[in-house]
Each structure stands twice: as C-alpha cells, then as structure tokens.
Amino acid sequence: MNGEPSRESGEGSDAHSGSAPVTGTRDPDALLRRAGVRGDPNRDQHFLVDDRVLDRLPGYATEADADLSHVLEIGAGTGALTDRLLAAAERVTAIERDPDLAAFLREEFAAEIEAGDLTVVEGDALEVELPEFTASVSNLPYGPSSELAFRLLPEKRPLVLMFQREFAERMAAEPGTDDYGRLSVTAGHYADAEVVEPVPKEAFSPPPAVQSAVVRTTPRDPDYEVDDEEFFMDFLKAVFTQRRKTMRNAVRNTAHISGLGDPDAVVDAAEEDLMSARAGNVTPAEFADLATLAYEVGEPGEHPSA
C-alpha cells in the first residue's frame, strides 16, 4: 500500500550498474532503495515486496482469460508490480498520486515509456480520468480502497485487487454468512467476486497491522433488474444500517437514508416472509425485487446521495 512515502537520506545502494534492468525481473527491495523511500505504518504506507506474491498477481488475470492488451494499475508506488505487469501485458497505465514516486517511475521505466509500453499518470485515481483499460491489476492503498473498487467495478472489466482481508472476505461473501452485507450485494451487482489468495503481513515493508487478500472479480450482468440503480444502492445502504433488525423495521426506520416518502406502504405491499427476515439473509435478487416495489409504492424523493 502506498501514499506519500517517507524519504530516506542518501542514494539508493542498488544502482543499475550501467545497464537497463530486464522487464519482469526487478527486485522490489532494490526498487525501494533506488527510489530512496520507506513505508510508514503510522500513515498506512506499506509496500508489497514479496516476489512470490508479485509474480502471481498477473497470473490471476490470465487464468480468467482476461484481456491484457491494456492493464490499469492504481497505486504503482516504486513499480514492483508495474514491472511484472509489463512482462504480461501489451500496455500498462500506472496511476500514482505521489509526485516523487511518479517521477521515480518515469526515470526507472524510461525505456518502457519510450517504447510505448507504459504510461505513468500522476494524480489521485479517484479524480483523474481513467483510460480505456481492458483489466486492472492493483495493490490498492488501504484508505480509499472501497471508493477505488466502486470506481472500477461499474467499468465492467476484470479486476485483480489487493485489499485488507476483512474487506475482501465481505466483498465475496454469500447470503446468510457473517461477512455478508451491503458490500457483498453492491459488488455482486457488477461482478462475481472471489478471494484467490490471502497475503500475510510479512509480504509488505513495513508489515501492516492487518492481513491482506487478493480478490478477483469477473464482470457480469446481475440476474435481476432494478428500475433505478441509484435508488437501489441507496436502499441497500439504508437497510444494512439496521442489519440486525427485521426488514420491516429496517425499511421503516431508514427512510431518511433511502429517501422513501411512505415506507409503510412498502412494508404493507411486501411479502410477510421477506419483511420478517433480516438483511443478512436476504438475497441480492430479493433486495432487487423489494427495491423495485419500494420505488413503485414508497414515494421515493430525491436521492440522498445526489
């Protein structure tokens, strides 16, 4: 994970020795030394340095027959994953918000940039215009990982993303399990999500306080329809704030979040079995049906998220 890293004094001790490195073979620790940076756990700055994990990440995309003609990487850091992606993809766009790291990437990968294989974009991935990418493989910064995931998922492209393990497991959870929640339903609205590898703390420098995991998403259309996607997302946000209550109470108590003008009309029109269930046991298709009913009879007003 990377943000604005701490700077080490002095030159990195592992120079190129006058010859350009072979793409796909750069040592992650040597990249840190050349960049003159170190992570800072107090600022949630951790760099992925385990060669075995780095080598496997592009493979999770190729295993799923993802199109790697243009791979997007968010949070490129010192380029350890960028290097592996360049060996597997036709073209890579790497987004890095830290100006010093972006400058290092342009220097370290000058040959790949000159060849047209790599584009480095300096900026915040939540704000810059995303390119027309075919897949994304990224070691996301932990802080904005949820926002980044939900910027990428609607693009309907294959994704291989590193998250905190708890977040990853909630993203891929099935109805009725402890991890199932709003994140599971909203992610599943755009894609099938699976945890493909847990990643230990020791894979990062410095080690974070939590375990990590790699999630692979395969885009697909949901097996249900909703009249208004924005209302559907607001409705999910609302009822999952009261996941331990019955859907009857959750719908009634959260109209200020969902924007419903008449939540009682929704409760009266819905099936009794569904209203007696709790959100953690309701399937995505059932949520969609209920949201459609709520949109029709519940007098929704302006979207709260608008």
Contacts in CASP RR format, 6 or more apart in sequence:
PFRMAT RR
TARGET T0000
AUTHOR 0000-0000-0000
METHOD contacts of the structure
MODEL  1
MNGEPSRESGEGSDAHSGSAPVTGTRDPDALLRRAGVRGDPNRDQHFLVD
DRVLDRLPGYATEADADLSHVLEIGAGTGALTDRLLAAAERVTAIERDPD
LAAFLREEFAAEIEAGDLTVVEGDALEVELPEFTASVSNLPYGPSSELAF
RLLPEKRPLVLMFQREFAERMAAEPGTDDYGRLSVTAGHYADAEVVEPVP
KEAFSPPPAVQSAVVRTTPRDPDYEVDDEEFFMDFLKAVFTQRRKTMRNA
VRNTAHISGLGDPDAVVDAAEEDLMSARAGNVTPAEFADLATLAYEVGEP
GEHPSA
1 44 0 8 1.000
1 45 0 8 1.000
1 46 0 8 1.000
1 47 0 8 1.000
1 48 0 8 1.000
1 139 0 8 1.000
1 140 0 8 1.000
1 141 0 8 1.000
1 142 0 8 1.000
1 143 0 8 1.000
1 162 0 8 1.000
1 204 0 8 1.000
1 208 0 8 1.000
2 39 0 8 1.000
2 45 0 8 1.000
2 46 0 8 1.000
2 47 0 8 1.000
2 75 0 8 1.000
2 77 0 8 1.000
2 78 0 8 1.000
2 96 0 8 1.000
2 98 0 8 1.000
2 101 0 8 1.000
2 141 0 8 1.000
3 43 0 8 1.000
3 44 0 8 1.000
3 45 0 8 1.000
3 75 0 8 1.000
3 77 0 8 1.000
3 97 0 8 1.000
3 98 0 8 1.000
3 141 0 8 1.000
4 43 0 8 1.000
4 45 0 8 1.000
4 97 0 8 1.000
4 98 0 8 1.000
5 37 0 8 1.000
5 38 0 8 1.000
5 39 0 8 1.000
5 40 0 8 1.000
5 45 0 8 1.000
5 47 0 8 1.000
5 77 0 8 1.000
5 98 0 8 1.000
5 100 0 8 1.000
5 101 0 8 1.000
6 37 0 8 1.000
6 38 0 8 1.000
6 39 0 8 1.000
6 40 0 8 1.000
6 43 0 8 1.000
6 45 0 8 1.000
7 36 0 8 1.000
7 37 0 8 1.000
7 100 0 8 1.000
8 36 0 8 1.000
8 37 0 8 1.000
8 38 0 8 1.000
10 36 0 8 1.000
11 36 0 8 1.000
12 33 0 8 1.000
12 34 0 8 1.000
12 35 0 8 1.000
12 36 0 8 1.000
13 33 0 8 1.000
14 27 0 8 1.000
14 29 0 8 1.000
14 30 0 8 1.000
14 33 0 8 1.000
14 34 0 8 1.000
15 34 0 8 1.000
16 34 0 8 1.000
20 111 0 8 1.000
21 83 0 8 1.000
23 83 0 8 1.000
23 86 0 8 1.000
23 87 0 8 1.000
23 112 0 8 1.000
24 83 0 8 1.000
24 84 0 8 1.000
24 86 0 8 1.000
24 87 0 8 1.000
25 83 0 8 1.000
26 79 0 8 1.000
26 80 0 8 1.000
26 83 0 8 1.000
26 108 0 8 1.000
27 51 0 8 1.000
28 47 0 8 1.000
28 48 0 8 1.000
28 49 0 8 1.000
28 50 0 8 1.000
28 51 0 8 1.000
28 54 0 8 1.000
28 78 0 8 1.000
28 80 0 8 1.000
29 49 0 8 1.000
29 205 0 8 1.000
31 78 0 8 1.000
31 79 0 8 1.000
31 80 0 8 1.000
31 83 0 8 1.000
31 108 0 8 1.000
32 38 0 8 1.000
32 47 0 8 1.000
32 49 0 8 1.000
32 78 0 8 1.000
32 205 0 8 1.000
34 78 0 8 1.000
34 104 0 8 1.000
34 108 0 8 1.000
35 78 0 8 1.000
35 100 0 8 1.000
35 101 0 8 1.000
35 104 0 8 1.000
35 108 0 8 1.000
37 47 0 8 1.000
37 78 0 8 1.000
37 100 0 8 1.000
37 101 0 8 1.000
38 205 0 8 1.000
38 206 0 8 1.000
39 45 0 8 1.000
39 46 0 8 1.000
39 47 0 8 1.000
39 205 0 8 1.000
39 206 0 8 1.000
40 206 0 8 1.000
41 206 0 8 1.000
41 207 0 8 1.000
41 208 0 8 1.000
41 209 0 8 1.000
44 141 0 8 1.000
44 142 0 8 1.000
44 143 0 8 1.000
44 208 0 8 1.000
46 142 0 8 1.000
46 204 0 8 1.000
46 205 0 8 1.000
46 206 0 8 1.000
46 207 0 8 1.000
46 208 0 8 1.000
47 77 0 8 1.000
47 78 0 8 1.000
47 80 0 8 1.000
47 204 0 8 1.000
47 205 0 8 1.000
48 54 0 8 1.000
48 80 0 8 1.000
48 81 0 8 1.000
48 139 0 8 1.000
48 162 0 8 1.000
48 203 0 8 1.000
48 204 0 8 1.000
49 80 0 8 1.000
49 203 0 8 1.000
49 204 0 8 1.000
49 205 0 8 1.000
50 199 0 8 1.000
50 202 0 8 1.000
50 203 0 8 1.000
50 204 0 8 1.000
53 197 0 8 1.000
53 199 0 8 1.000
53 203 0 8 1.000
53 214 0 8 1.000
54 80 0 8 1.000
54 81 0 8 1.000
54 84 0 8 1.000
55 84 0 8 1.000
56 197 0 8 1.000
57 81 0 8 1.000
57 84 0 8 1.000
57 137 0 8 1.000
57 139 0 8 1.000
57 160 0 8 1.000
57 162 0 8 1.000
57 214 0 8 1.000
58 68 0 8 1.000
58 84 0 8 1.000
58 85 0 8 1.000
58 87 0 8 1.000
58 88 0 8 1.000
58 89 0 8 1.000
58 137 0 8 1.000
58 160 0 8 1.000
59 88 0 8 1.000
59 160 0 8 1.000
60 137 0 8 1.000
60 160 0 8 1.000
60 196 0 8 1.000
60 197 0 8 1.000
60 214 0 8 1.000
60 216 0 8 1.000
61 68 0 8 1.000
61 71 0 8 1.000
61 88 0 8 1.000
61 135 0 8 1.000
61 137 0 8 1.000
61 158 0 8 1.000
61 160 0 8 1.000
61 216 0 8 1.000
62 68 0 8 1.000
62 88 0 8 1.000
64 158 0 8 1.000
64 216 0 8 1.000
64 218 0 8 1.000
66 134 0 8 1.000
66 135 0 8 1.000
66 158 0 8 1.000
67 134 0 8 1.000
67 135 0 8 1.000
67 158 0 8 1.000
68 88 0 8 1.000
68 89 0 8 1.000
68 90 0 8 1.000
68 134 0 8 1.000
68 135 0 8 1.000
69 89 0 8 1.000
69 90 0 8 1.000
69 91 0 8 1.000
69 134 0 8 1.000
70 89 0 8 1.000
70 90 0 8 1.000
70 91 0 8 1.000
70 92 0 8 1.000
70 93 0 8 1.000
70 131 0 8 1.000
70 132 0 8 1.000
70 133 0 8 1.000
70 134 0 8 1.000
70 135 0 8 1.000
71 85 0 8 1.000
71 88 0 8 1.000
71 89 0 8 1.000
71 91 0 8 1.000
71 92 0 8 1.000
71 93 0 8 1.000
71 133 0 8 1.000
71 134 0 8 1.000
71 135 0 8 1.000
71 136 0 8 1.000
71 137 0 8 1.000
72 92 0 8 1.000
72 93 0 8 1.000
72 95 0 8 1.000
72 130 0 8 1.000
72 131 0 8 1.000
72 133 0 8 1.000
72 135 0 8 1.000
72 136 0 8 1.000
72 137 0 8 1.000
72 138 0 8 1.000
73 81 0 8 1.000
73 82 0 8 1.000
73 85 0 8 1.000
73 92 0 8 1.000
73 93 0 8 1.000
73 94 0 8 1.000
73 95 0 8 1.000
73 136 0 8 1.000
73 137 0 8 1.000
73 138 0 8 1.000
74 95 0 8 1.000
74 125 0 8 1.000
74 136 0 8 1.000
74 138 0 8 1.000
74 140 0 8 1.000
74 148 0 8 1.000
74 152 0 8 1.000
75 94 0 8 1.000
75 95 0 8 1.000
75 96 0 8 1.000
75 97 0 8 1.000
75 125 0 8 1.000
75 138 0 8 1.000
75 139 0 8 1.000
75 140 0 8 1.000
75 141 0 8 1.000
76 82 0 8 1.000
76 94 0 8 1.000
76 95 0 8 1.000
76 96 0 8 1.000
76 101 0 8 1.000
76 105 0 8 1.000
76 120 0 8 1.000
77 96 0 8 1.000
77 98 0 8 1.000
77 101 0 8 1.000
77 105 0 8 1.000
78 101 0 8 1.000
78 104 0 8 1.000
78 105 0 8 1.000
78 108 0 8 1.000
79 94 0 8 1.000
79 105 0 8 1.000
79 108 0 8 1.000
79 109 0 8 1.000
81 137 0 8 1.000
81 138 0 8 1.000
81 139 0 8 1.000
82 92 0 8 1.000
82 94 0 8 1.000
82 105 0 8 1.000
82 109 0 8 1.000
82 118 0 8 1.000
83 109 0 8 1.000
85 92 0 8 1.000
85 137 0 8 1.000
86 92 0 8 1.000
86 109 0 8 1.000
86 112 0 8 1.000
86 117 0 8 1.000
86 118 0 8 1.000
90 117 0 8 1.000
91 116 0 8 1.000
91 117 0 8 1.000
91 118 0 8 1.000
91 119 0 8 1.000
92 117 0 8 1.000
92 118 0 8 1.000
92 119 0 8 1.000
93 118 0 8 1.000
93 119 0 8 1.000
93 120 0 8 1.000
93 121 0 8 1.000
93 131 0 8 1.000
93 133 0 8 1.000
94 105 0 8 1.000
94 118 0 8 1.000
94 119 0 8 1.000
94 120 0 8 1.000
94 121 0 8 1.000
95 121 0 8 1.000
95 123 0 8 1.000
95 125 0 8 1.000
95 128 0 8 1.000
96 102 0 8 1.000
96 105 0 8 1.000
96 120 0 8 1.000
96 121 0 8 1.000
96 122 0 8 1.000
96 123 0 8 1.000
97 122 0 8 1.000
97 123 0 8 1.000
97 124 0 8 1.000
97 125 0 8 1.000
99 122 0 8 1.000
102 120 0 8 1.000
102 121 0 8 1.000
102 122 0 8 1.000
102 123 0 8 1.000
105 120 0 8 1.000
106 113 0 8 1.000
106 120 0 8 1.000
109 118 0 8 1.000
109 120 0 8 1.000
112 118 0 8 1.000
113 119 0 8 1.000
113 120 0 8 1.000
119 131 0 8 1.000
121 128 0 8 1.000
121 131 0 8 1.000
125 144 0 8 1.000
125 148 0 8 1.000
125 151 0 8 1.000
126 144 0 8 1.000
126 147 0 8 1.000
126 148 0 8 1.000
126 151 0 8 1.000
130 151 0 8 1.000
130 155 0 8 1.000
133 155 0 8 1.000
133 157 0 8 1.000
134 157 0 8 1.000
134 158 0 8 1.000
135 157 0 8 1.000
135 158 0 8 1.000
135 159 0 8 1.000
135 160 0 8 1.000
136 152 0 8 1.000
136 157 0 8 1.000
136 158 0 8 1.000
136 159 0 8 1.000
136 160 0 8 1.000
136 161 0 8 1.000
137 159 0 8 1.000
137 160 0 8 1.000
137 161 0 8 1.000
138 148 0 8 1.000
138 159 0 8 1.000
138 160 0 8 1.000
138 161 0 8 1.000
138 162 0 8 1.000
139 162 0 8 1.000
140 148 0 8 1.000
140 149 0 8 1.000
140 161 0 8 1.000
140 162 0 8 1.000
140 163 0 8 1.000
141 148 0 8 1.000
142 163 0 8 1.000
142 164 0 8 1.000
142 208 0 8 1.000
145 161 0 8 1.000
145 163 0 8 1.000
145 164 0 8 1.000
145 167 0 8 1.000
146 167 0 8 1.000
146 183 0 8 1.000
149 159 0 8 1.000
149 161 0 8 1.000
149 163 0 8 1.000
149 171 0 8 1.000
149 187 0 8 1.000
150 186 0 8 1.000
152 159 0 8 1.000
152 161 0 8 1.000
153 159 0 8 1.000
153 187 0 8 1.000
153 190 0 8 1.000
153 191 0 8 1.000
153 217 0 8 1.000
153 219 0 8 1.000
154 190 0 8 1.000
156 190 0 8 1.000
156 191 0 8 1.000
156 219 0 8 1.000
157 219 0 8 1.000
158 216 0 8 1.000
158 217 0 8 1.000
158 218 0 8 1.000
158 219 0 8 1.000
159 191 0 8 1.000
159 215 0 8 1.000
159 216 0 8 1.000
159 217 0 8 1.000
160 196 0 8 1.000
160 214 0 8 1.000
160 215 0 8 1.000
160 216 0 8 1.000
161 214 0 8 1.000
161 215 0 8 1.000
161 217 0 8 1.000
162 199 0 8 1.000
162 212 0 8 1.000
162 213 0 8 1.000
162 214 0 8 1.000
162 215 0 8 1.000
163 171 0 8 1.000
163 212 0 8 1.000
163 213 0 8 1.000
163 214 0 8 1.000
163 215 0 8 1.000
164 210 0 8 1.000
164 211 0 8 1.000
164 212 0 8 1.000
164 213 0 8 1.000
165 198 0 8 1.000
165 199 0 8 1.000
165 210 0 8 1.000
165 211 0 8 1.000
165 212 0 8 1.000
165 213 0 8 1.000
166 210 0 8 1.000
167 183 0 8 1.000
168 195 0 8 1.000
168 212 0 8 1.000
168 213 0 8 1.000
168 214 0 8 1.000
168 215 0 8 1.000
169 179 0 8 1.000
169 195 0 8 1.000
169 213 0 8 1.000
170 179 0 8 1.000
170 180 0 8 1.000
170 181 0 8 1.000
170 183 0 8 1.000
170 184 0 8 1.000
171 183 0 8 1.000
171 184 0 8 1.000
171 187 0 8 1.000
171 193 0 8 1.000
171 215 0 8 1.000
172 184 0 8 1.000
172 187 0 8 1.000
172 193 0 8 1.000
172 194 0 8 1.000
172 195 0 8 1.000
172 215 0 8 1.000
173 179 0 8 1.000
173 180 0 8 1.000
173 181 0 8 1.000
173 183 0 8 1.000
173 184 0 8 1.000
174 180 0 8 1.000
174 184 0 8 1.000
175 184 0 8 1.000
175 280 0 8 1.000
175 281 0 8 1.000
175 282 0 8 1.000
175 283 0 8 1.000
175 284 0 8 1.000
176 280 0 8 1.000
176 281 0 8 1.000
180 280 0 8 1.000
181 240 0 8 1.000
181 243 0 8 1.000
181 279 0 8 1.000
181 280 0 8 1.000
182 236 0 8 1.000
182 237 0 8 1.000
182 240 0 8 1.000
185 236 0 8 1.000
185 284 0 8 1.000
185 287 0 8 1.000
186 233 0 8 1.000
186 236 0 8 1.000
187 193 0 8 1.000
187 217 0 8 1.000
188 222 0 8 1.000
188 284 0 8 1.000
189 222 0 8 1.000
189 229 0 8 1.000
189 232 0 8 1.000
189 284 0 8 1.000
190 217 0 8 1.000
190 219 0 8 1.000
190 220 0 8 1.000
190 222 0 8 1.000
191 217 0 8 1.000
191 218 0 8 1.000
191 219 0 8 1.000
191 220 0 8 1.000
192 217 0 8 1.000
192 218 0 8 1.000
192 220 0 8 1.000
193 215 0 8 1.000
193 216 0 8 1.000
193 217 0 8 1.000
194 215 0 8 1.000
194 216 0 8 1.000
194 217 0 8 1.000
195 213 0 8 1.000
195 214 0 8 1.000
195 215 0 8 1.000
196 214 0 8 1.000
196 215 0 8 1.000
196 216 0 8 1.000
197 213 0 8 1.000
197 214 0 8 1.000
198 211 0 8 1.000
198 212 0 8 1.000
198 213 0 8 1.000
199 211 0 8 1.000
199 212 0 8 1.000
199 213 0 8 1.000
199 214 0 8 1.000
200 211 0 8 1.000
200 212 0 8 1.000
201 207 0 8 1.000
201 208 0 8 1.000
201 209 0 8 1.000
201 210 0 8 1.000
201 211 0 8 1.000
201 212 0 8 1.000
203 212 0 8 1.000
204 212 0 8 1.000
222 284 0 8 1.000
222 285 0 8 1.000
222 288 0 8 1.000
223 285 0 8 1.000
224 284 0 8 1.000
224 285 0 8 1.000
224 288 0 8 1.000
224 289 0 8 1.000
225 288 0 8 1.000
225 292 0 8 1.000
226 232 0 8 1.000
226 288 0 8 1.000
226 291 0 8 1.000
226 292 0 8 1.000
226 295 0 8 1.000
227 292 0 8 1.000
227 295 0 8 1.000
227 296 0 8 1.000
228 295 0 8 1.000
228 300 0 8 1.000
230 303 0 8 1.000
230 305 0 8 1.000
230 306 0 8 1.000
231 258 0 8 1.000
231 291 0 8 1.000
231 294 0 8 1.000
231 295 0 8 1.000
231 300 0 8 1.000
231 303 0 8 1.000
232 287 0 8 1.000
232 288 0 8 1.000
232 291 0 8 1.000
233 305 0 8 1.000
234 257 0 8 1.000
234 258 0 8 1.000
234 259 0 8 1.000
234 303 0 8 1.000
234 304 0 8 1.000
234 305 0 8 1.000
235 258 0 8 1.000
235 287 0 8 1.000
235 290 0 8 1.000
235 291 0 8 1.000
235 294 0 8 1.000
236 287 0 8 1.000
236 291 0 8 1.000
237 257 0 8 1.000
237 258 0 8 1.000
237 305 0 8 1.000
238 250 0 8 1.000
238 251 0 8 1.000
238 254 0 8 1.000
238 255 0 8 1.000
238 257 0 8 1.000
238 258 0 8 1.000
238 259 0 8 1.000
239 247 0 8 1.000
239 250 0 8 1.000
239 251 0 8 1.000
239 254 0 8 1.000
239 258 0 8 1.000
239 279 0 8 1.000
239 287 0 8 1.000
240 279 0 8 1.000
241 250 0 8 1.000
241 254 0 8 1.000
241 257 0 8 1.000
242 249 0 8 1.000
242 250 0 8 1.000
242 253 0 8 1.000
242 254 0 8 1.000
242 279 0 8 1.000
243 250 0 8 1.000
243 278 0 8 1.000
243 279 0 8 1.000
243 280 0 8 1.000
244 278 0 8 1.000
245 253 0 8 1.000
245 278 0 8 1.000
246 275 0 8 1.000
246 276 0 8 1.000
246 277 0 8 1.000
246 278 0 8 1.000
247 270 0 8 1.000
247 274 0 8 1.000
247 275 0 8 1.000
247 276 0 8 1.000
247 277 0 8 1.000
247 278 0 8 1.000
247 279 0 8 1.000
247 282 0 8 1.000
247 290 0 8 1.000
248 267 0 8 1.000
248 275 0 8 1.000
248 276 0 8 1.000
250 279 0 8 1.000
251 258 0 8 1.000
251 260 0 8 1.000
251 263 0 8 1.000
251 266 0 8 1.000
251 267 0 8 1.000
251 270 0 8 1.000
251 275 0 8 1.000
251 294 0 8 1.000
252 263 0 8 1.000
252 264 0 8 1.000
252 267 0 8 1.000
254 263 0 8 1.000
255 261 0 8 1.000
255 263 0 8 1.000
256 304 0 8 1.000
257 304 0 8 1.000
258 294 0 8 1.000
258 300 0 8 1.000
258 304 0 8 1.000
259 300 0 8 1.000
259 301 0 8 1.000
259 302 0 8 1.000
259 303 0 8 1.000
259 304 0 8 1.000
260 266 0 8 1.000
260 294 0 8 1.000
260 298 0 8 1.000
260 299 0 8 1.000
260 300 0 8 1.000
260 301 0 8 1.000
261 298 0 8 1.000
261 299 0 8 1.000
261 300 0 8 1.000
261 301 0 8 1.000
262 297 0 8 1.000
262 298 0 8 1.000
262 299 0 8 1.000
263 294 0 8 1.000
263 298 0 8 1.000
265 297 0 8 1.000
265 298 0 8 1.000
265 299 0 8 1.000
266 290 0 8 1.000
266 293 0 8 1.000
266 294 0 8 1.000
266 297 0 8 1.000
266 298 0 8 1.000
267 275 0 8 1.000
269 293 0 8 1.000
269 297 0 8 1.000
270 290 0 8 1.000
270 293 0 8 1.000
274 282 0 8 1.000
274 286 0 8 1.000
274 290 0 8 1.000
282 290 0 8 1.000
294 300 0 8 1.000
END
